[in-house]
Amino acid sequence: MQQMTHRGYSARIEYSDEDVCLIGRVAGTQDIITFHGDSVAEIRRSFEEAVDFYLNTRVERTRKQQ
């Protein structure tokens, strides 16, 4: 199985029979970043949006601390 990656982050993805959707979690970070989707295309888009949001939030926090 090939990993899904975006901007240096990778994702762990599982299928939830209870929720009937794909659920993912960004690996390699101390923060908990999750996302979900109903198809491969949707889970990829959600993953990329989650990583982008995380990185933008980190930049904003750094600016506020300076």
PyMOL commands that set and color helices and strands:
alter all, ss='L'
color gray80, all
select helices_A, chain A and resi 40-65
alter helices_A, ss='H'
color red, helices_A
select strands_A, chain A and resi 4-6+9-16+21-27+34-37
alter strands_A, ss='S'
color yellow, strands_A
deselect
rebuild
show_as cartoon
